[in-house]
Every structure is written in structure tokens, then in C-alpha cells.
Amino acid sequence: MSAAGLRSRKDIPQAKRVVIKIGSSSLTRTDGRLDGEAIDALTDVIANAHRAGVEVVLVSSGAIAAGLEPLGLERRPTDLATSQAAASVGQGLLVARYSAAFARHGITVGQALFTVDDIIRRKSYRNAHRTLTRLLQLGVVPIVNENDTVATHEIRFGDNDRVAAFVSHMVHAESLFLLTDVDALYDGPPSRPGARRIPEVHSPADLDDVLVTGRGSAVGTGGMLTKVQAAQIAAGSGISTVVTSAEGIRAVLEGKDVGTWFAPTGKRQSTRILWLKHAARARGQLILDDGAVRAVVKRRTSLLAAGVTEVRGVFEARDPVDLIDQHGQAVGRGLVAFSSSDIPEMLGKATAQLVESLGEDYGRQLVHRDDLAILDPNTRNS
């Protein structure tokens, strides 16, 4: 069954390839140490699915949390260098623990660490896709994590929820399961009396009146907000998604009504467009006139200098920039072909004028349509 075929949670048991993401709060005790019982319980469920012929990719947080105790740290570090050091120590401990847990079932695991560059650069993406696909063919359970040891703020996804959504897209998964310390998405704080579980989400509009916070645990980086954003990324690419607790994953795999199921809402897109929409940090802005907005948004053309009235911010060629209409709304995000210092003398000029006055190199589009994502209202604020 293809991803597009999973049209209800009852179809989940039919899936042949899935991605399971588990957060730090579900894998560690309050003192930051790995919870061996939690890891064993998760691996038991995955092993059962594996025996039934389901290919599973596990996206696991917990590396930084696992490194706290060996380094004598009482809490998750806030500075980049210490976070990277904790990840370096903790990643090995985390994978060793998974290896032992899966070995009880005769299953081999493999480690894959990614940064944003590995996802958006064509060659790196192909290599990552090929490696993960071959691991699955060999009966291995890949364990994926963001490469916190080398990732800087500029090349981070920021949380493993987004990593899981992108990995689901990469491996053509049919379902994504985001496991957290809450059993589902609720219409308000779960601790509030009267808060109700949201069983299904069929469009972003279903969450218009729902209070979703970004507050996570002391050992994690995400909260329910990142789960919802990741679920919408995956659902927008045709991948059904469930947000639930680690304890609920067995029931989810059986197609039972637990957690919150996000129905597929779109078709598969290129990874670069997904990144631009949901993970890229804009370094500047290009202000478009009304004609350029219509051309880019309605006709999906490339952006030419003739339609730009102003440039804001400091950026280099190939940096992400937001395209802003005359009302101040971001209508698109793309990779710009020129730096912010080169663009001002190009503004409002036709391509022929630019070539004549500045040279052939200036005949290129400011943002090529292949490097341009159109933003809907729900994406603009993510």
C-alpha cells in the first residue's frame, strides 16, 4: 500500500515502512540517565513489527541527555560547545544501549547522523537515501539522530521532530509516529480539567482554536508545537502521522483509536521545497510589487529583479530569503542568486537592461522557481 493509500488509522497495520520518533523525555529519567526499561519496551514493540515484515526507521533523541551524567552535568547545557560535547559522549552510549536491546531479538541496528546539509544537498541526500534504503533491505533497524556533535545553529533542524518528518519523506515511509510523554494532542493543556483529546486532524484549520505550546521537558528541545509542525510537514507530503505516547505505540501499530492521527493532506514534494517551507531560516527579505507577487504565487514563475522594490537584511548568494508582498506578508521563501550588496543596483530593471549594463552574469533570476517555496498562511508563522 502506498503512502497515499493510508486514508485512516485503520490502514496503519497495512504499512510496510514506517518511521518512529521518540523524544528524550520518554527515554531518560529525571536525573538525565537513560531509562533502560523504556528502551527495552520500545525495542520490544519495534521487534514485533519487524518480525511481521514492517521496515522501521527509528529517530531517537537522547544523545545529549545520555551524556549529562558521565560529564557530571546536572542539566541540559545551553551553550553550543557543551551541548556538542554531551552529544559526542552520549551518542555512543545511546546506540550501545539500543544495540544491546535489539540484540535480544536478533536484530542489528545501524547509526545515521544527519545535519540539514545532508538533507538539502542533492548529492548528500542521494547518499543518505541510498544508505537508509540498503540498511532496511538488509533487515537492519537504522537509528537516526541529528548530528548534534557538529551541527551549529545555522545548520540545525532544531529538533528531532522535524528530522523525523524529513526522514519519513526521504525513505518514502507510509506512516510517521511521533512519541512523546503525552498520550495525544488535546484542545488545551492536558492537565486542565475538561481538556479533550483530539482524535483526528484532517487539515490545519482543525487546529485553529487549539492552544499548542512549544514548552518541552527539561531534557528535550521540543514540545507539542514541534510535534504538530512535524506532523503537518509529513501529512503535507502524503504521509499519515500519529502523535502519541511511547506507551501507546503498540496500539497505534494495531490501528487502534489512540493518540492523534493526522490525515495525509498533500502530495510528495521535493526535499528542498519542504526545507524551505518548514525548516529554513530566512537571512533577509525581498519586497515584491503586486505584479511580481501574482507571477510568483499564481503562475509559479521565477522571481526577476524587475519585480523587486526593496531588499532588506544582509545575506550571501544561495541564502534563504523571504519574499514579501506590499502588505508585509511573506508569500514565498527561496534561495537567492545574489548577495544583498549586489541586488540594490538591479532593482526594477529588466533582464536585458541588467545584461547590458552589468554583464551576462546578471541575466539570472533573483530566485529560480526550482528554489522557491510558496508559503500558505499556516507555514508563514512556523
Secondary structure, 3 states (H helix, E strand, C coil): CCHHHCCCHHHHHHCCEEEEEECHHHCECCCCCECHHHHHHHHHHHHHHHHCCCEEEEEECCHHHHHHCCCCCCCCCCCHHHHHHHHHHHHHHHHHHHHHHHHCCCCCEEEEEECHHHHHCHHHHHHHHHHHHHHHHCCCEEEEEECCCCCCHHHCCCCHHHHHHHHHHHCCCCEEEEEECCCCCECCCCCCCCCCECCEECCHHHHCCCCCCCCCCCCCCCCHHHHHHHHHHHHHCCCEEEEEEHHHHHHHHCCCCCCEEECCCCCCCCHHHHHHHHCCCCCEEEEECHHHHHHHHHCCCCECHHHEEEEEECCCCCCEEEEECCCCCEEEEEECCCCCCCCHHHCCCCHHHHHHHHCHHHHCCCECHHHEEECCHHHHCC
